[in-house]
Amino acid sequence: MKKYISIFIAFVTAAAGFAQENVYPAKKQDKAIFISNGTVHVGNGTVLSNTSVEINEGKIVNIGSGINPSPNAVVIDAKGKHVYPGLILSNANLGLVEVNSVRATADAVEIGEYNPTIKSLVAYNTDSKVINTLKTNGIVLANIVPQGGVISGSSSVVQLDAWNWEDAAYARDNAMHINMPSLFNRPNPYAAFMGISAPAGDPVKRGLDELEKIKTFFREAKVYLSQSNHSQTNLKFEAVKGLFDKKQKLYVHCDVVREILAAIDFKKEFDFDVVLVGASESFQIAELLKSNNIPVILDQMHALPTLADDGVDLPYALPGLLQKAGVLFAINDGDGQHRGKNLPFNAGTAAAYGLSKEQALSAITLNAAQILGIDEKTGSIEKGKDGNVVISEGDILDIRTSKIAVVMIQGRIVSMDDKHKQLYERYMYKYGLK
């Protein structure tokens, strides 16, 4: 018996190591907050100098120059500072994966190829140490996406200051995710070194065969859902009902032009609301994307181009090319090491390669909100929207000057503490530097 007690204690101790017990969600807003005389970056391209913003009961209730705070309001002097909408991470495994290299901390991939019934939200871990490090850089919302297989499941948008996944839910099951089969012959350069042998046959043909299987799945689902009565319930078909009645969008993870064209074909055949994720070659058919009203989430900008003969700076310039073509897009940070923290600086890079600063900001605020379907309540600093607001002492897109002073989620001033800061303080104290 003592043995089992010891094992249980060890397990609890290990689990506690993944929490930050002294960092907890803020209470519901009970007093009006008045941010005075800041430079307000609305998120839609507009910049308002010497402007004040009032937030009450979680909502932005007033914005303008020369306005006065409500009685008993908490006043925050933002003179000389910049006021931004809270930043949005459009595609992340936050709360599903803690340490990429430790399998026991990963819960983003389900067994099987067709998993439309999977809901990422119920697996979201609000005690993740990673979450608080994102708030430090002004990120307040994230789209939590399941991974793996052909149909990965549905994603949900969460706010990053919550006790549990129910509290965190901001937009539930807003999208279904599929991984487009590879339609490009791309040999693995490390295959021989790793002892991996490539499957026999034409890889493009295998991809086309898999693509046809996906279409067959959705065709059968369409027929099933068109019937009012069923002798048996098909849970997988029921799970994609939202795609057909427009309550969900179909997020297609792909890169090359062939795969993007296949995604466009999904929209034409099934009338789905399609969003591309990745789409590193989307600039080649930008006009086609615009004409079909298909937005793009650029998953990782700080990367090499897809093809060897592309310009090395193409990932940096891609947002500017899409902006010029009139394609709605969002910028993301999908790097497995950064874990989303470099989101504002990815946008800052885009601002150096074709976008204006305000266009780059829109790509991580209002554009992202529009793509995720939450723009009616967040993404910009406008009257009636949620009080998701960030105050920075410098340019939030510039890693040299970005210093976040205040982060508000739904009008709550949230903690800015995180594991990184705690370790910094710990070792400053240890070596007598504090």
LINPEQUI-V218210 format. One record per residue. RES is the residue in three letters. OMEGA is omega in whole degrees, 0 to 359 (none if undefined). NEAR is the number of other C-alpha atoms within 8 Angstrom. D_CENTER is the distance of its C-alpha to the mean C-alpha in Angstrom with 2 decimals. Layout:
res: [RES	RES]
omega: [OMEGA	OMEGA]
near: [NEAR	NEAR]
d_center: [D_CENTER	D_CENTER]
This chain:
res: [MET	LYS	LYS	TYR	ILE	SER	ILE	PHE	ILE	ALA	PHE	VAL	THR	ALA	ALA	ALA	GLY	PHE	ALA	GLN	GLU	ASN	VAL	TYR	PRO	ALA	LYS	LYS	GLN	ASP	LYS	ALA	ILE	PHE	ILE	SER	ASN	GLY	THR	VAL	HIS	VAL	GLY	ASN	GLY	THR	VAL	LEU	SER	ASN	THR	SER	VAL	GLU	ILE	ASN	GLU	GLY	LYS	ILE	VAL	ASN	ILE	GLY	SER	GLY	ILE	ASN	PRO	SER	PRO	ASN	ALA	VAL	VAL	ILE	ASP	ALA	LYS	GLY	LYS	HIS	VAL	TYR	PRO	GLY	LEU	ILE	LEU	SER	ASN	ALA	ASN	LEU	GLY	LEU	VAL	GLU	VAL	ASN	SER	VAL	ARG	ALA	THR	ALA	ASP	ALA	VAL	GLU	ILE	GLY	GLU	TYR	ASN	PRO	THR	ILE	LYS	SER	LEU	VAL	ALA	TYR	ASN	THR	ASP	SER	LYS	VAL	ILE	ASN	THR	LEU	LYS	THR	ASN	GLY	ILE	VAL	LEU	ALA	ASN	ILE	VAL	PRO	GLN	GLY	GLY	VAL	ILE	SER	GLY	SER	SER	SER	VAL	VAL	GLN	LEU	ASP	ALA	TRP	ASN	TRP	GLU	ASP	ALA	ALA	TYR	ALA	ARG	ASP	ASN	ALA	MET	HIS	ILE	ASN	MET	PRO	SER	LEU	PHE	ASN	ARG	PRO	ASN	PRO	TYR	ALA	ALA	PHE	MET	GLY	ILE	SER	ALA	PRO	ALA	GLY	ASP	PRO	VAL	LYS	ARG	GLY	LEU	ASP	GLU	LEU	GLU	LYS	ILE	LYS	THR	PHE	PHE	ARG	GLU	ALA	LYS	VAL	TYR	LEU	SER	GLN	SER	ASN	HIS	SER	GLN	THR	ASN	LEU	LYS	PHE	GLU	ALA	VAL	LYS	GLY	LEU	PHE	ASP	LYS	LYS	GLN	LYS	LEU	TYR	VAL	HIS	CYS	ASP	VAL	VAL	ARG	GLU	ILE	LEU	ALA	ALA	ILE	ASP	PHE	LYS	LYS	GLU	PHE	ASP	PHE	ASP	VAL	VAL	LEU	VAL	GLY	ALA	SER	GLU	SER	PHE	GLN	ILE	ALA	GLU	LEU	LEU	LYS	SER	ASN	ASN	ILE	PRO	VAL	ILE	LEU	ASP	GLN	MET	HIS	ALA	LEU	PRO	THR	LEU	ALA	ASP	ASP	GLY	VAL	ASP	LEU	PRO	TYR	ALA	LEU	PRO	GLY	LEU	LEU	GLN	LYS	ALA	GLY	VAL	LEU	PHE	ALA	ILE	ASN	ASP	GLY	ASP	GLY	GLN	HIS	ARG	GLY	LYS	ASN	LEU	PRO	PHE	ASN	ALA	GLY	THR	ALA	ALA	ALA	TYR	GLY	LEU	SER	LYS	GLU	GLN	ALA	LEU	SER	ALA	ILE	THR	LEU	ASN	ALA	ALA	GLN	ILE	LEU	GLY	ILE	ASP	GLU	LYS	THR	GLY	SER	ILE	GLU	LYS	GLY	LYS	ASP	GLY	ASN	VAL	VAL	ILE	SER	GLU	GLY	ASP	ILE	LEU	ASP	ILE	ARG	THR	SER	LYS	ILE	ALA	VAL	VAL	MET	ILE	GLN	GLY	ARG	ILE	VAL	SER	MET	ASP	ASP	LYS	HIS	LYS	GLN	LEU	TYR	GLU	ARG	TYR	MET	TYR	LYS	TYR	GLY	LEU	LYS]
omega: [179	180	182	177	180	179	180	180	179	180	180	179	179	180	181	180	179	181	173	190	181	174	186	183	179	177	179	182	180	176	176	176	183	178	190	165	176	171	188	174	190	182	179	181	182	175	182	180	175	187	180	180	177	181	180	181	175	184	172	186	181	177	180	180	179	178	181	180	174	177	177	178	173	184	175	181	181	179	182	180	182	181	186	166	175	183	186	175	193	185	187	170	179	180	175	179	179	178	186	186	180	186	183	181	183	180	184	186	177	177	179	184	182	186	181	181	182	177	184	188	185	178	184	183	182	179	179	178	184	188	184	178	177	179	179	179	173	180	185	181	178	175	187	193	172	185	173	178	177	171	189	183	185	178	176	176	179	170	195	178	189	177	183	185	177	177	185	187	180	173	188	171	185	184	173	187	173	177	183	175	180	177	183	180	184	181	178	183	182	185	182	181	183	179	181	177	181	177	179	177	183	182	179	178	177	178	179	177	179	178	179	177	179	179	178	177	182	176	179	178	180	179	180	184	178	181	183	182	180	176	177	179	176	185	181	176	178	184	181	179	181	177	184	178	172	176	177	171	177	178	182	180	183	182	191	186	181	181	178	178	177	178	177	179	175	180	183	183	187	182	176	168	188	173	177	176	185	172	184	178	184	181	183	180	183	180	179	177	179	182	179	177	180	178	185	168	179	195	181	182	183	184	175	177	183	182	185	183	174	176	184	180	182	179	179	184	185	178	179	179	178	177	180	181	179	179	175	182	173	176	182	171	183	181	183	179	180	179	176	187	183	181	181	183	169	177	177	176	179	179	177	184	170	177	168	180	182	174	178	177	179	182	178	177	187	177	180	179	179	180	181	179	181	185	177	182	179	177	179	179	181	182	179	180	179	179	175	191	179	176	181	178	178	180	184	181	184	184	181	186	182	176	186	181	184	173	178	175	182	176	180	175	189	179	177	180	176	184	179	181	180	178	177	180	182	185	168	179	183	185	174	181	182	none]
near: [4	5	6	7	8	8	8	8	8	8	8	8	8	8	8	7	7	9	9	11	5	4	8	10	9	9	5	7	11	6	9	13	12	14	12	13	12	16	15	13	14	13	15	9	9	8	8	9	8	11	14	15	12	13	14	13	9	13	13	16	10	8	12	8	8	6	7	4	8	7	4	6	10	8	9	8	8	13	9	7	11	14	13	14	15	16	12	14	15	12	13	12	10	12	14	14	11	11	8	9	4	7	7	4	10	12	8	12	10	11	5	6	9	8	13	12	9	10	12	15	12	6	10	11	9	13	10	10	12	10	12	12	12	12	12	12	11	11	13	16	12	15	14	17	13	15	9	11	14	11	13	19	15	16	17	17	15	13	12	12	12	11	10	8	14	5	7	13	12	8	9	9	12	14	11	17	15	13	12	11	10	9	12	8	7	4	4	5	5	6	10	8	6	6	6	7	6	5	5	4	6	6	11	10	9	9	11	10	8	9	10	8	8	8	9	8	8	8	8	9	11	9	8	8	10	6	7	5	4	6	4	4	6	6	7	9	11	10	9	11	9	10	13	11	7	9	8	12	14	13	12	13	12	12	13	13	11	8	13	13	8	8	12	12	8	12	11	8	6	7	8	12	11	14	13	15	13	12	15	12	10	13	9	6	9	11	8	7	13	13	7	7	7	14	13	13	15	14	11	11	11	7	6	7	12	9	5	5	4	8	6	7	8	9	13	11	11	11	14	11	10	14	11	7	9	7	15	12	15	14	17	16	16	11	8	6	4	9	12	12	11	10	12	14	11	14	14	12	9	15	12	8	9	10	12	8	9	11	11	13	12	14	13	17	15	14	13	17	13	10	12	11	8	11	11	6	8	14	17	13	14	8	9	8	12	12	15	13	13	14	13	15	12	10	9	12	12	11	7	4	9	12	9	13	8	10	18	14	16	10	17	12	9	11	9	9	9	12	10	7	8	9	8	8	9	8	8	10	9	7	6	6	6	5]
d_center: [45.97	45.41	43.49	40.99	40.65	39.92	37.24	35.62	35.75	34.22	31.33	30.70	30.98	28.47	25.97	26.57	25.73	22.03	22.08	22.68	25.30	26.00	22.47	22.05	20.32	22.07	24.49	24.17	25.18	28.98	29.99	29.06	27.35	28.67	27.01	29.94	30.61	27.34	25.97	23.38	20.69	19.99	16.90	18.87	20.90	23.45	24.56	27.01	29.35	31.05	29.13	28.63	26.05	27.01	24.78	26.50	25.67	21.94	22.24	23.04	26.73	28.16	27.44	30.11	32.74	35.74	34.49	35.62	33.85	34.72	37.30	36.08	32.66	31.06	31.21	28.86	30.44	27.91	30.67	29.77	26.09	23.02	21.10	17.53	15.05	12.41	9.46	5.97	2.89	2.32	3.40	4.90	8.44	8.66	11.83	12.87	14.08	15.95	18.00	17.41	21.19	22.23	22.17	23.06	19.77	17.63	16.98	14.37	17.10	19.83	23.31	24.24	23.08	22.65	20.62	19.52	20.61	17.98	15.64	12.88	13.22	16.77	16.04	13.51	15.51	15.51	18.05	15.91	17.10	13.87	12.27	15.01	14.74	11.38	13.16	15.92	14.07	13.18	9.56	10.11	7.27	4.21	4.03	6.58	8.12	11.82	13.41	16.93	19.74	20.06	18.46	15.89	15.52	13.38	9.88	9.57	7.78	9.28	10.83	11.47	15.24	16.78	19.69	18.49	16.03	18.14	17.83	14.06	13.58	12.47	12.27	13.73	13.64	12.33	12.11	14.11	13.24	16.05	16.74	19.31	22.51	23.52	25.92	26.72	29.29	27.64	29.86	28.53	30.40	30.38	31.68	35.27	34.52	32.54	35.18	32.99	34.89	33.29	33.89	36.90	36.73	34.72	30.95	30.26	32.51	30.74	27.45	29.20	30.75	27.46	26.08	29.13	28.56	25.12	26.79	29.60	27.32	25.92	29.48	30.83	28.13	29.03	32.70	32.11	30.14	32.84	35.40	36.03	37.67	37.00	39.34	36.42	32.78	30.28	27.11	25.07	26.24	25.70	22.03	21.36	23.35	20.37	19.96	23.59	23.76	20.65	18.88	16.13	14.71	15.14	12.36	14.57	13.65	16.47	17.87	21.54	23.37	25.08	21.95	20.50	23.89	23.74	20.45	22.30	25.12	23.07	22.56	26.28	27.63	25.61	24.42	20.81	18.03	16.45	13.19	13.31	10.77	12.42	15.61	17.23	20.48	19.31	21.46	24.54	24.21	22.34	25.15	24.87	21.16	22.08	25.08	23.15	20.42	17.63	14.43	12.53	9.11	10.59	8.97	11.41	14.04	16.12	17.78	21.02	21.50	21.69	25.44	28.05	29.73	26.73	26.77	25.21	23.36	21.99	18.29	18.76	20.65	18.56	16.62	20.11	21.56	19.14	19.72	23.41	23.37	21.71	18.66	15.64	12.68	9.44	9.06	6.50	7.94	8.48	11.79	13.07	15.14	13.09	10.39	7.96	10.95	12.05	9.38	12.27	14.74	13.22	13.59	16.98	18.01	17.41	19.61	22.30	22.25	22.72	20.46	21.78	20.17	19.34	17.93	15.61	14.63	14.10	11.66	9.15	10.64	12.78	11.89	8.21	9.92	12.50	10.64	8.99	12.55	12.41	14.15	17.37	16.43	13.97	12.76	16.30	19.29	21.57	24.12	23.13	19.39	17.93	18.81	15.42	17.10	17.22	20.57	21.02	24.42	23.58	21.30	17.71	17.00	19.99	19.85	23.56	23.62	20.35	21.53	19.66	22.43	20.96	17.68	17.97	15.93	17.89	20.87	20.95	21.41	19.46	20.69	19.91	21.40	19.83	21.34	21.54	23.60	25.69	26.67	27.51	29.76	31.28	32.49	33.54	35.77	36.98	38.27	39.70	37.42	36.46]
